[in-house]
Amino acid sequence: MNYSVPLAAGQSSSLLDLSTHSDDWILLDGSKVSFMRLSNLSSNSKKDLCRKLGGANGQQDVYVLGVSYSDAQSLSGCRDYPKANCHTLPRCRSYRLRKTQLMAEPFDTLSSITCRANNESRTLYFSRHGESEYNVLGKVGGDADLSPRGYQYADSLAEYVNGTLGNTPGFKLWTSCLKRTIQTAKNIEAPREHLDALNELDTGVCDGLTYEEIAERYPIEFAARDDDKFHYRYPEGESYFDLLLRVKPVLDRLKVENNVLVIAHQAVLRCLLAALLKKDEKELPYIHTPLHTVMRLSFKPADGGCHLDLIPLSIECVETHRAKPENCSLTRTPEEALVTVPAHF
């Protein structure tokens, strides 16, 4: 039985190498479990590996050993690998054991969550939280409060929702459990739920950093994420693939819901919209979900499916969308790495 081990970015491997690395093993539940040392697989290789491990249906329980990273200043118990631009990204000897399910196509699992989920006309509403203090500073992750303009958006959103949807039968509100979505929803008059599954993508060791700081401290990680944003997992954090699996229970509910407003986060809404609009894994991480905008998704089977409308509420805010840079190589310059980073204070 073989199991995959994603190691530090910058190493290389291919399916031709698998047999040469499969004689290592760990003791798990009293049994020897072998694993393969893999990293930086191409998309095609990943699909081939899924088929190899999962058989015809492409599904099998797989134990994945993830690597923990720490600051270059904290090298206890780690060996230095690799180095770039005088910064060390250590690979720790102690691994985190995680059980996950390896699937050939993640969207296969969500194939029922489509525009044709049922034959009734219905409408779903989505909004990001108002501009946060971290948005203003260009930082990722965290649990920051709204900025002054974010609070203005919360007031404007409440006025819009209470005026247009407040009397709609069955109207309900879902938010994440993070402060910025709860603050955004504060004045909306509707039954509400706070769902952990809607929390923002976990950025791990990069939490609270700006893109510029990530590029300086972890240049290899920064390049690896740009190269494959859907599958890349932040050290001690999540990937878009992980997040898509996390929000699946929410998507299962949205399949039959009507008149729900979901107030969540950029990465979360990208996952929800991608599944509902049948986008692929290359498109998903780059779906534009602007701040201070209501996104209305209308399902009208008689008219051929669903339609997304963007309704900006005219409260100024920063732009947080970062397009994929042209150069995603490990040898790119800092200027090439940061060329698409949005302006911030």
C-alpha positions in Angstrom: 0.0 0.0 0.0 1.5 3.4 -1.0 0.9 6.8 0.5 1.9 10.2 -0.7 4.1 12.7 1.1 4.1 16.3 -0.2 7.5 17.8 0.7 9.0 21.2 0.4 8.5 23.2 -2.8 11.5 23.2 -5.1 12.1 19.4 -5.1 11.1 17.5 -8.1 9.6 14.1 -8.7 7.7 12.1 -11.3 5.7 8.9 -11.5 8.8 7.2 -12.9 10.5 7.9 -9.5 7.9 6.3 -7.4 9.3 2.8 -7.1 12.6 4.1 -5.9 11.1 5.8 -2.9 8.5 3.3 -1.7 10.6 1.3 0.7 10.3 3.7 3.7 7.6 3.0 6.2 6.0 4.3 9.4 4.3 2.4 12.2 0.6 3.2 12.2 -2.0 1.4 14.4 0.4 -1.5 14.8 0.9 -2.0 11.0 3.7 -1.0 8.7 2.5 1.6 6.2 4.8 2.5 3.3 4.9 5.9 1.7 6.5 7.7 -1.2 8.5 10.9 -1.1 6.8 13.2 -3.5 6.8 16.9 -4.2 5.9 19.5 -6.8 4.0 17.1 -9.0 2.5 18.5 -12.2 -1.2 18.5 -12.5 -1.1 15.6 -15.0 1.1 13.6 -12.6 -1.3 14.3 -9.7 -4.2 12.9 -11.7 -2.1 9.9 -12.7 -1.2 9.3 -9.1 -4.8 9.5 -8.0 -5.7 6.9 -10.5 -2.7 4.7 -9.5 -3.7 4.9 -5.8 -7.4 5.0 -6.0 -8.1 2.5 -8.8 -11.0 2.9 -11.2 -13.1 5.1 -8.9 -10.2 7.4 -8.1 -11.0 7.4 -4.3 -9.1 5.8 -1.4 -8.2 6.8 2.1 -4.6 8.2 2.0 -2.4 9.2 4.9 -0.6 12.4 4.0 2.5 13.5 5.8 2.6 17.3 5.7 5.7 19.4 6.4 5.8 22.0 9.1 7.9 25.1 8.4 9.2 27.7 10.8 11.1 31.0 10.6 14.7 31.0 9.4 15.5 32.2 13.0 14.0 29.0 14.5 15.9 26.0 13.2 15.8 23.7 16.2 15.2 20.1 15.0 15.2 21.1 11.3 17.6 20.6 8.5 18.1 23.5 6.1 16.4 22.9 2.8 16.1 24.7 0.5 17.7 28.2 0.4 16.7 31.1 -1.8 17.8 34.7 -1.8 19.7 34.1 1.5 16.5 33.0 3.2 16.3 29.5 4.7 13.1 27.5 4.5 13.7 24.6 6.9 12.2 21.2 6.5 11.3 19.8 9.9 12.1 16.2 10.9 8.8 15.9 12.8 5.8 15.5 10.4 2.2 16.1 11.0 0.1 13.0 10.3 -3.2 13.8 8.6 -5.8 11.4 7.1 -7.4 12.8 4.0 -9.2 11.5 0.9 -7.4 11.7 -2.4 -9.8 12.2 -5.3 -9.1 12.3 -9.0 -11.3 15.3 -9.6 -12.5 17.3 -6.6 -15.4 18.7 -8.5 -16.7 15.2 -9.1 -17.7 15.2 -5.5 -19.7 18.3 -6.0 -21.3 17.4 -9.3 -24.8 17.6 -7.8 -24.1 21.2 -6.7 -24.9 22.8 -10.0 -27.3 25.3 -11.5 -29.7 22.5 -12.1 -29.8 21.4 -8.5 -33.6 21.5 -8.6 -36.2 22.6 -11.1 -37.5 25.6 -9.2 -36.6 29.3 -9.7 -34.8 30.5 -6.7 -32.2 33.1 -5.7 -29.1 33.1 -3.5 -27.2 36.1 -2.3 -23.5 36.4 -1.4 -21.4 39.2 0.0 -17.9 39.5 1.4 -17.5 41.2 4.7 -16.9 44.9 4.7 -13.4 46.2 4.2 -11.3 45.1 7.2 -8.3 46.6 8.8 -6.2 43.8 7.4 -7.6 44.5 3.9 -6.4 48.2 4.2 -2.9 47.0 5.2 -2.7 44.3 2.6 -2.5 41.4 5.1 -3.8 37.9 4.7 -5.9 35.9 7.1 -6.4 37.0 10.7 -9.6 38.0 12.6 -9.5 41.7 12.1 -12.2 44.2 12.8 -13.9 46.2 10.0 -12.3 49.5 8.9 -14.4 52.7 9.0 -15.4 52.1 5.4 -16.2 48.5 6.2 -18.7 49.7 8.9 -20.2 52.0 6.3 -20.7 49.1 4.0 -22.3 47.1 6.8 -24.9 50.0 7.2 -25.4 50.2 3.5 -25.8 46.4 3.1 -28.3 46.3 6.0 -30.4 49.1 4.4 -30.3 47.3 1.0 -31.2 43.8 2.5 -33.8 45.0 4.9 -35.5 47.1 2.2 -35.5 44.5 -0.6 -35.4 41.1 1.2 -36.6 41.8 4.7 -40.2 40.7 4.0 -39.3 37.7 1.8 -40.7 34.5 3.3 -38.0 32.2 4.6 -35.2 34.7 4.1 -32.2 33.8 6.3 -28.6 34.9 6.8 -25.4 32.8 7.2 -22.0 34.2 8.2 -18.7 32.8 9.2 -17.6 32.8 12.8 -15.0 35.6 12.3 -15.5 39.1 13.6 -15.6 40.9 10.2 -18.5 38.9 8.9 -20.5 39.1 12.1 -19.9 42.9 12.3 -21.0 43.2 8.6 -24.3 41.4 9.4 -25.0 43.1 12.7 -27.9 45.3 11.5 -29.5 42.9 9.0 -33.0 41.8 10.2 -33.1 38.1 9.6 -32.6 34.7 11.3 -28.9 33.9 11.2 -26.4 31.1 11.6 -22.6 31.4 12.2 -20.9 28.6 10.4 -17.3 27.5 11.0 -17.2 26.0 7.5 -17.5 29.6 6.1 -14.3 30.8 7.9 -11.6 32.1 5.6 -8.9 29.9 4.1 -6.3 29.2 6.8 -3.0 30.8 5.7 -0.9 29.0 8.3 2.5 30.5 9.0 1.7 33.3 6.7 -1.3 34.5 8.7 -1.1 38.3 9.3 1.6 38.9 6.7 1.4 41.0 3.6 2.2 39.5 0.2 5.5 41.5 0.3 6.4 39.9 3.6 5.5 36.4 2.4 7.6 37.0 -0.8 10.6 38.1 1.3 10.4 35.4 4.1 9.2 32.5 2.0 10.1 33.2 -1.7 9.9 29.5 -2.6 6.5 29.1 -1.0 5.2 32.3 -2.7 6.3 31.0 -6.1 4.8 27.5 -5.5 1.4 29.0 -4.7 1.5 31.2 -7.8 2.4 28.1 -9.9 -0.6 26.0 -8.6 -2.9 28.1 -6.5 -5.6 25.5 -6.3 -3.5 22.7 -4.9 -0.9 24.7 -2.9 -1.3 24.3 0.8 0.1 27.0 3.1 2.5 25.5 5.7 0.4 24.7 8.7 -2.6 26.0 6.8 -5.0 25.0 3.9 -5.2 24.9 0.2 -8.2 25.8 -2.0 -8.7 22.1 -2.4 -8.9 21.7 1.4 -11.3 24.6 1.6 -13.5 23.2 -1.1 -13.9 20.0 0.9 -14.6 22.0 4.0 -17.5 24.0 2.5 -19.1 21.0 0.9 -21.8 20.7 3.7 -22.7 24.4 3.0 -23.0 23.6 -0.7 -25.2 20.6 0.0 -27.6 22.9 1.9 -27.5 25.6 -0.9 -28.6 23.0 -3.4 -32.1 23.2 -2.0 -32.2 26.6 -0.3 -33.8 29.8 -1.5 -33.4 33.4 -0.4 -30.3 33.0 1.6 -27.6 35.7 2.1 -24.1 34.3 2.7 -21.6 36.8 4.2 -18.2 35.2 4.0 -14.7 35.7 2.7 -12.9 35.9 -0.7 -11.6 32.4 -0.9 -14.7 30.8 0.6 -17.0 32.6 -1.9 -14.7 31.6 -4.8 -15.3 28.0 -3.8 -19.1 28.4 -3.5 -19.5 30.3 -6.7 -17.1 27.9 -8.6 -19.2 24.9 -7.6 -22.5 26.6 -8.3 -21.3 28.0 -11.7 -19.4 24.9 -12.7 -16.0 26.6 -12.9 -12.9 24.4 -13.0 -9.9 24.3 -10.6 -7.8 26.7 -12.7 -10.6 29.3 -12.7 -11.6 28.9 -9.1 -8.7 30.7 -7.3 -9.0 33.7 -9.6 -12.8 34.4 -9.5 -13.3 38.1 -8.8 -15.4 38.6 -5.7 -15.1 42.3 -5.0 -15.6 43.9 -1.6 -18.7 46.0 -1.0 -20.7 44.2 -3.6 -23.8 42.0 -3.4 -23.5 39.0 -5.7 -27.0 37.7 -6.7 -27.2 34.2 -8.2 -30.5 33.5 -9.9 -31.5 30.0 -10.8 -34.1 30.0 -13.6 -34.2 26.5 -15.2 -36.8 27.7 -17.8 -34.3 30.3 -19.1 -31.4 27.9 -19.3 -29.8 27.7 -15.9 -28.3 30.4 -13.6 -27.1 33.9 -13.8 -24.7 35.9 -11.6 -25.3 39.7 -11.1 -22.9 42.0 -9.2 -24.6 44.8 -7.3 -22.0 47.3 -6.0 -23.2 49.4 -3.1 -20.9 52.4 -3.8 -18.8 52.4 -0.7 -15.1 53.0 -1.5 -12.7 50.2 -0.5 -9.4 48.7 -1.4 -9.0 46.1 -4.2 -7.9 42.7 -2.9 -7.9 40.7 -6.1 -4.4 39.5 -7.2 -4.1 38.1 -10.7 -1.7 35.3 -11.5 1.7 36.8 -12.4 3.2 35.8 -15.7 6.4 34.5 -14.1 5.9 31.8 -11.4 9.4 30.4 -11.5 11.6 30.0 -8.4 14.2 32.2 -10.1 12.0 35.2 -10.7 12.9 38.6 -9.2 11.0 40.2 -6.3 9.6 42.7 -8.7 8.2 39.9 -11.0 6.8 38.1 -7.9 4.9 41.2 -6.7 3.8 42.7 -10.0 0.1 41.9 -9.5 -0.1 42.6 -5.7 -2.9 45.2 -5.2 -2.1 48.6 -3.7 -2.5 49.0 0.0 -1.3 51.2 2.9 
